Amino acid sequence: MTVKRKLMAAAAVAAMTASVAACGTGDEGSSDTLTVWLMTGSAPEAWLDELNAAFEEEHGVEVNVELQEWNGIQERVTTALSEDGTVDVLEVGNTQTPAFAATSGLADLTDLKDELGYDAWYESTLATAEFDGQLYAAPWYTANRAVIYDKAMWEEAGAEVPTTREEWVEALQLIEDNTDYEPIYMPGQNFYVFAGFVWDEGGDFAVEDGDGWVGALDTPEVEAAMEFYAQLQAFSDSPTDNDEATPQQATEVIPQSEVATWIGLPWQAEAALDALAEEGRDVDYGYFPIPGKTADTLGSVFLGGSNLAVAERAGNKDMAVEWLKTATSAEWMAKFAEATPMLPNQEAALGETEEGSFLEVMGETAAYGEFFPLAPGWANVEVVPNPIKEMMTAVLDGEAHESAAGTADAELTERINRD
C-alpha cells in the first residue's frame, strides 16, 4: 500500500474544499440533510467526497460536513450535544468519548454492535468507545509513536536496531561514543512517550477510588518508568522543561540539529523530511517500535486518535447511524488507509504495507496501545500547566520522585474529579 505524503497539505485543501458550513447551522430535524462534524485534517478530501457522494446517491440525503478545530472543541461539542438537531454525527477524540457519554449526549449504539462490525475492531481501541459497559462510538482511526532513526548516523556508529530497552540504550551509547551526533532528541516533558514506560512497568496515572479518582504517580512503577526516561533523556541535548511541541521537534529542532534518533508520529516524520530537504539535507529514515523490557514484547504506546459517534439529540438519528456504519466499514476504512498515514479501525482495512514503513510499525504496535485513564475529568489533567509534565521536569532536575510525584498527585486528583 502506498501512503500519501504531505498529509498537512492535504488537510489544508480538505479544509477549504470539503462541504463546509458555519458551526451549528445544520437544518434541525431535517429528513433530507445530515450534519457531520469532523476535525480539520482528519478526513482526506478525496475520501470524504467519494464517501458522501456514494451515501447521498444510496440514501437521498445531503451530507453537510462542518469542519472544526481542536482548540476549544470540548466546549463546542458540549453545547452542540445539549441542543436538538445541531449535529447528527461527530468526531470525538478517543479519550474524550467517556466524558461526552457521561453527559448522555451520545446515542447508545450497544444494540448495533454486530451491524457496526464490533468484533473486527482492534481490541485495544474498544475501551475508548465504551462507557459503563455500553457502546457510544465506533473507532475511526488511530496513530501511535515510533522510533525514527537516521540510518546513516546509526551505521556510522555501528549501532543496530534494538529489540529490548537494554539494546536501545547500548545503541545510543555507541552513537555517543563514536560520533558527534546527538544520540536521541528527548524533551524533558514528552509525557506521551513517558506514558508508555509507565504502562510497561504496570503503573498508571490515576486509579478509581469509590466514586472518584486519585493520582497514582507516587508509586514504584511510575518511579521505575521515570528512571528509564531519565536514562534516555541523559543522551539528549534538550532542556528538561520543554515538550515535543514547544518547540516543534519535527520542524524546528531536527532540521537544525544532527540528531540520530527521535520519537514521533508519522506525519511528524514526513514534516521533518520535508524540512530537512529544504535545508539541503537528504536523510534516509528508518523506523522501529519502541522496544519493550524483553525481546518478546514491544513497548506500550499511547494510541491517540478519534472515534465517530451519533448525537443523542440528532435531528436525523437513523441516517446518522447509517453514515457512521458506512464510514467505519472495512470497505471505506481500507480506502481511508490508502489516503492517510493513519491506522484504520481494523486490521482487514490495513492491506499490505510497505516493508519498513512507519505504517507497518504502527500496525505491529497497535496491539500494545494504551490510553490515559478513561475518566470524564481526564481532560482537566492535560490543561496547561500539566502536573505530570511538571513532575517529570522536577525529577530530571534532581528532586526526589516521592516529593515531585506527591505534589503532582494532589493536583491531578483535584483536576480529574472536577466537573
C-alpha distance (Angstrom), angle and dihedral (degrees) to the residues before:
residue distance angle dihedral
M1 . . .
T2 3.78 . .
V3 3.78 114.7 .
K4 3.78 114.4 -149.3
R5 3.76 117.7 -123.7
K6 3.78 126.1 -144.0
L7 3.81 94.9 54.8
M8 3.75 92.6 165.8
A9 3.78 92.5 52.2
A10 3.77 90.3 49.7
A11 3.78 89.9 49.7
A12 3.77 90.7 53.3
V13 3.79 91.3 51.4
A14 3.79 89.8 47.8
A15 3.78 90.5 52.3
M16 3.79 90.4 55.5
T17 3.77 101.3 39.0
A18 3.80 108.2 32.1
S19 3.77 116.5 98.3
V20 3.79 100.6 -81.3
A21 3.77 133.8 177.4
A22 3.78 134.1 174.3
C23 3.80 113.5 -77.8
G24 3.77 115.3 -89.3
T25 3.79 97.6 10.5
G26 3.80 100.3 108.4
D27 3.82 117.1 135.1
E28 3.79 102.1 -91.3
G29 3.78 112.4 -127.9
S30 3.81 93.3 -9.6
S31 3.81 113.1 158.9
D32 3.80 93.7 -152.9
T33 3.81 100.8 45.0
L34 3.77 128.8 68.6
T35 3.81 119.9 -164.8
V36 3.80 115.5 -151.5
W37 3.80 124.3 -176.2
L38 3.80 114.5 -154.4
M39 3.79 129.6 169.5
T40 3.77 119.1 -109.0
G41 3.79 109.0 -95.7
S42 3.80 97.8 16.8
A43 3.81 101.7 99.2
P44 3.82 120.9 46.4
E45 3.78 110.9 -124.7
A46 3.81 96.6 -123.5
W47 3.81 93.2 47.1
L48 3.79 93.1 48.8
D49 3.79 93.7 46.7
E50 3.80 92.7 49.1
L51 3.79 92.8 45.8
N52 3.79 94.5 50.0
A53 3.80 93.7 44.2
A54 3.80 90.5 53.8
F55 3.80 92.3 44.8
E56 3.79 93.8 48.3
E57 3.80 91.6 49.0
E58 3.80 92.6 50.4
H59 3.81 98.8 41.9
G60 3.80 104.9 24.8
V61 3.78 90.6 -127.2
E62 3.80 125.4 130.7
V63 3.79 112.0 -130.8
N64 3.79 113.0 -144.0
V65 3.81 110.3 -164.2
E66 3.80 117.2 -160.6
L67 3.80 113.9 -166.6
Q68 3.79 116.6 -143.8
E69 3.80 135.0 -166.7
W70 3.81 120.7 -126.3
N71 3.78 91.8 -131.2
G72 3.81 106.3 94.6
I73 3.80 93.5 -2.9
Q74 3.81 95.2 132.9
E75 3.79 91.9 62.1
R76 3.83 93.4 44.4
V77 3.79 93.3 49.2
T78 3.80 92.1 46.7
T79 3.80 89.8 54.5
A80 3.80 94.0 44.4
L81 3.80 93.1 50.3
S82 3.81 90.3 54.5
E83 3.80 92.0 57.3
D84 3.80 130.4 75.3
G85 3.78 115.8 -110.2
T86 3.80 99.2 -8.9
V87 3.79 93.7 122.2
D88 3.81 133.9 7.2
V89 3.82 104.0 -175.0
L90 3.77 124.3 18.5
E91 3.78 139.5 -177.9
V92 3.79 113.9 -129.1
G93 3.78 130.0 -178.3
N94 3.78 108.6 -102.1
T95 3.80 93.8 -118.8
Q96 3.83 89.9 47.9
T97 3.80 94.7 58.0
P98 3.84 97.1 85.2
A99 3.81 91.3 51.9
F100 3.80 93.1 54.1
A101 3.81 92.3 41.7
A102 3.80 90.1 52.5
T103 3.82 90.0 60.0
S104 3.84 91.0 54.9
G105 3.78 87.7 -117.7
L106 3.80 96.0 125.5
A107 3.79 126.2 69.1
D108 3.80 116.9 -111.6
L109 3.82 107.3 -113.8
T110 3.79 97.5 177.7
D111 3.81 94.9 114.6
L112 3.80 89.8 52.9
K113 3.80 97.5 57.9
D114 3.79 94.5 113.5
E115 3.80 94.0 45.8
L116 3.79 90.9 49.0
G117 3.80 93.9 50.5
Y118 3.80 95.7 -115.1
D119 3.81 94.7 166.1
A120 3.81 91.9 57.5
W121 3.81 96.4 54.7
Y122 3.79 120.0 102.9
E123 3.78 104.6 -88.7
S124 3.79 91.2 -136.0
T125 3.83 90.5 64.7
L126 3.80 98.4 52.0
A127 3.80 97.5 85.3
T128 3.80 91.3 61.2
A129 3.79 92.9 54.0
E130 3.80 95.3 50.8
F131 3.78 135.6 67.9
D132 3.81 127.4 -176.2
G133 3.79 89.8 -7.3
Q134 3.81 95.1 -54.9
L135 3.81 129.5 108.0
Y136 3.82 115.7 -118.3
A137 3.81 103.7 162.7
A138 3.77 145.4 17.5
P139 3.80 119.1 -120.1
W140 3.81 109.7 -113.2
Y141 3.79 111.2 176.8
T142 3.77 139.8 -21.1
A143 3.76 138.5 -169.6
N144 3.77 131.3 -165.7
R145 3.75 136.1 -169.9
A146 3.77 126.8 -98.1
V147 3.77 136.3 -177.4
I148 3.81 111.7 -92.6
Y149 3.79 115.9 -159.2
D150 3.79 137.1 -179.2
K151 3.80 103.6 -121.1
A152 3.81 94.6 -154.7
M153 3.81 93.4 50.9
W154 3.77 92.5 48.5
E155 3.80 91.9 47.5
E156 3.80 91.4 50.1
A157 3.81 89.7 53.4
G158 3.79 93.2 46.3
A159 3.80 91.0 -119.2
E160 3.80 122.8 151.2
V161 3.79 131.8 -156.1
P162 3.81 106.6 -85.4
T163 3.79 129.7 -133.5
T164 3.81 97.4 -167.3
R165 3.78 137.9 38.7
E166 3.80 89.7 -110.1
E167 3.81 92.3 54.1
W168 3.81 89.2 47.4
V169 3.79 91.7 56.2
E170 3.81 90.3 46.1
A171 3.81 90.6 53.2
L172 3.80 91.7 50.4
Q173 3.80 89.8 49.1
L174 3.82 90.1 53.6
I175 3.79 90.0 53.0
E176 3.79 91.4 49.4
D177 3.81 93.2 47.0
N178 3.81 99.0 42.9
T179 3.81 105.9 33.4
D180 3.79 142.8 34.8
Y181 3.79 92.1 -122.6
E182 3.77 124.4 115.4
P183 3.83 101.0 -106.9
I184 3.81 94.7 -144.9
Y185 3.78 136.8 -5.9
M186 3.80 104.8 -133.4
P187 3.82 117.2 164.8
G188 3.76 113.6 -147.2
Q189 3.80 92.7 -119.5
N190 3.80 106.0 43.1
F191 3.77 92.3 132.2
Y192 3.81 93.6 168.4
V193 3.81 88.2 66.4
F194 3.80 91.3 39.5
A195 3.81 89.3 54.0
G196 3.80 90.9 63.8
F197 3.78 91.0 55.1
V198 3.82 90.0 49.7
W199 3.80 91.1 53.7
D200 3.81 91.4 45.1
E201 3.79 88.2 58.5
G202 3.81 91.6 50.0
G203 3.78 94.3 -107.1
D204 3.79 134.8 121.7
F205 3.77 138.8 -165.1
A206 3.80 99.0 -113.2
V207 3.79 137.8 3.3
E208 3.76 132.6 -154.3
D209 3.77 116.2 -97.1
G210 3.78 113.8 -175.1
D211 3.78 107.2 -59.3
G212 3.80 92.7 -14.8
W213 3.78 144.5 43.4
V214 3.79 135.0 -105.8
G215 3.78 130.1 -158.5
A216 3.81 115.3 -102.0
L217 3.79 102.2 -167.4
D218 3.80 97.1 109.6
T219 3.80 93.7 72.7
P220 3.83 134.9 110.0
E221 3.81 89.8 -113.7
V222 3.80 94.9 56.8
E223 3.80 90.6 42.0
A224 3.83 90.0 54.7
A225 3.81 90.1 48.9
M226 3.78 90.4 50.6
E227 3.79 91.0 50.5
F228 3.81 91.2 55.5
Y229 3.80 91.6 45.1
A230 3.81 89.2 52.3
Q231 3.79 90.1 50.4
L232 3.80 90.7 56.9
Q233 3.79 93.9 40.5
A234 3.80 90.1 56.1
F235 3.82 88.2 68.4
S236 3.82 90.4 56.9
D237 3.79 131.8 85.5
S238 3.80 89.9 -148.5
P239 3.80 120.8 118.2
T240 3.78 117.1 -110.4
D241 3.81 95.6 -122.6
N242 3.81 102.5 59.8
D243 3.78 133.5 78.3
E244 3.80 134.8 -146.4
A245 3.81 92.4 -87.0
T246 3.82 100.0 46.7
P247 2.93 97.4 83.2
Q248 3.80 100.2 11.8
Q249 3.78 102.7 -112.2
A250 3.80 96.5 -153.9
T251 3.78 98.4 51.8
E252 3.80 107.2 18.4
V253 3.81 104.5 35.3
I254 3.81 112.4 25.2
P255 3.84 97.3 49.6
Q256 3.82 91.4 51.5
S257 3.80 95.8 45.0
E258 3.78 140.3 56.9
V259 3.78 97.0 -119.4
A260 3.80 118.1 167.0
T261 3.80 97.3 -168.4
W262 3.78 139.9 16.4
I263 3.80 138.6 157.7
G264 3.77 122.2 -120.1
L265 3.78 151.8 128.4
P266 3.82 125.8 -80.7
W267 3.78 97.1 -100.9
Q268 3.80 89.7 47.6
A269 3.80 89.9 57.0
E270 3.80 90.1 51.4
A271 3.80 91.8 46.9
A272 3.80 90.5 50.8
L273 3.81 92.1 50.5
D274 3.80 90.5 51.1
A275 3.80 92.0 48.2
L276 3.80 91.7 47.0
A277 3.81 90.2 50.9
E278 3.80 89.4 53.4
E279 3.79 87.0 55.1
G280 3.80 89.2 53.2
R281 3.79 93.8 -107.6
D282 3.80 119.4 134.1
V283 3.81 105.1 -157.1
D284 3.79 127.3 -179.2
Y285 3.79 110.0 -151.8
G286 3.76 127.2 -159.9
Y287 3.79 126.0 -166.3
F288 3.78 134.5 -148.2
P289 3.81 135.2 169.7
I290 3.78 118.7 -96.2
P291 3.80 100.4 -92.9
G292 3.77 122.2 -114.6
K293 3.77 128.4 -134.7
T294 3.81 90.0 -93.8
A295 3.80 133.1 27.3
D296 3.80 93.7 -111.1
T297 3.80 95.0 65.3
L298 3.79 135.7 44.1
G299 3.77 123.7 -131.3
S300 3.79 118.5 -90.2
V301 3.79 117.3 -104.8
F302 3.76 136.2 -165.4
L303 3.79 105.2 -107.3
G304 3.78 102.7 -146.2
G305 3.77 122.1 -176.2
S306 3.77 145.8 99.0
N307 3.78 141.4 -74.3
L308 3.79 129.8 -154.3
A309 3.79 118.7 -129.8
V310 3.80 139.7 177.1
A311 3.79 118.6 -124.4
E312 3.80 113.9 -119.2
R313 3.81 89.1 -137.6
A314 3.80 94.2 44.6
G315 3.77 115.3 150.6
N316 3.80 90.8 -138.2
K317 3.80 105.9 26.9
D318 3.82 97.6 163.0
M319 3.79 92.9 53.3
A320 3.80 89.8 42.3
V321 3.79 89.8 58.7
E322 3.81 90.6 48.1
W323 3.82 91.8 51.6
L324 3.80 91.7 48.2
K325 3.82 91.0 49.2
T326 3.79 90.9 50.6
A327 3.80 97.2 44.7
T328 3.81 93.8 49.5
S329 3.81 96.8 41.1
A330 3.80 121.6 117.7
E331 3.81 90.5 -109.4
W332 3.78 96.5 54.4
M333 3.79 95.1 35.7
A334 3.81 88.8 56.1
K335 3.80 89.1 55.3
F336 3.80 89.2 45.8
A337 3.80 91.1 53.2
E338 3.80 90.3 51.7
A339 3.79 90.6 56.9
T340 3.81 102.4 43.6
P341 3.81 140.8 37.0
M342 3.80 88.9 -122.0
L343 3.78 125.2 114.3
P344 3.83 111.5 -113.6
N345 3.80 121.8 -131.9
Q346 3.82 95.2 -99.6
E347 3.77 138.0 35.1
A348 3.82 92.7 -125.4
A349 3.80 89.7 65.2
L350 3.79 94.8 52.0
G351 3.79 96.3 74.6
E352 3.78 120.3 -179.1
T353 3.78 115.9 -19.7
E354 3.76 128.0 -155.6
E355 3.79 110.4 -98.2
G356 3.78 111.2 -104.0
S357 3.80 93.4 11.5
F358 3.78 124.9 138.3
L359 3.79 88.8 -115.8
E360 3.79 91.3 56.4
V361 3.80 90.0 52.5
M362 3.81 91.4 48.9
G363 3.79 89.9 51.6
E364 3.80 90.8 52.2
T365 3.78 91.6 48.1
A366 3.80 99.0 45.0
A367 3.79 92.3 90.2
Y368 3.80 88.7 58.9
G369 3.80 94.0 53.0
E370 3.79 119.2 130.2
F371 3.79 136.7 178.2
F372 3.74 138.5 -142.4
P373 3.82 114.4 -101.6
L374 3.78 106.9 -58.1
A375 3.77 93.1 -131.6
P376 3.81 122.0 140.3
G377 3.81 88.7 -124.6
W378 3.80 97.7 50.5
A379 3.81 92.1 100.8
N380 3.82 87.9 66.2
V381 3.80 89.8 60.5
E382 3.80 94.0 60.5
V383 3.80 94.2 52.5
V384 3.81 112.3 115.9
P385 2.97 121.7 -65.1
N386 3.81 91.0 44.5
P387 3.83 108.4 -156.0
I388 3.81 91.9 -148.9
K389 3.79 91.6 56.0
E390 3.79 90.8 47.0
M391 3.81 89.7 52.0
M392 3.81 90.6 51.6
T393 3.79 92.9 52.9
A394 3.79 92.0 45.9
V395 3.81 92.4 53.1
L396 3.81 93.0 44.6
D397 3.80 88.3 51.5
G398 3.79 91.5 54.6
E399 3.81 107.5 -90.6
A400 3.79 114.9 139.1
H401 3.79 112.8 -99.3
E402 3.80 93.0 -126.5
S403 3.79 91.8 56.1
A404 3.82 97.0 43.6
A405 3.80 93.4 42.5
G406 3.79 92.9 47.7
T407 3.80 90.8 55.5
A408 3.79 91.5 46.5
D409 3.81 93.2 47.1
A410 3.79 91.9 55.4
E411 3.81 91.7 52.6
L412 3.82 93.7 41.8
T413 3.80 92.2 50.8
E414 3.80 92.1 51.2
R415 3.79 92.9 48.4
I416 3.80 99.8 43.8
N417 3.81 91.4 53.4
R418 3.79 93.0 47.6
D419 3.82 116.6 110.8
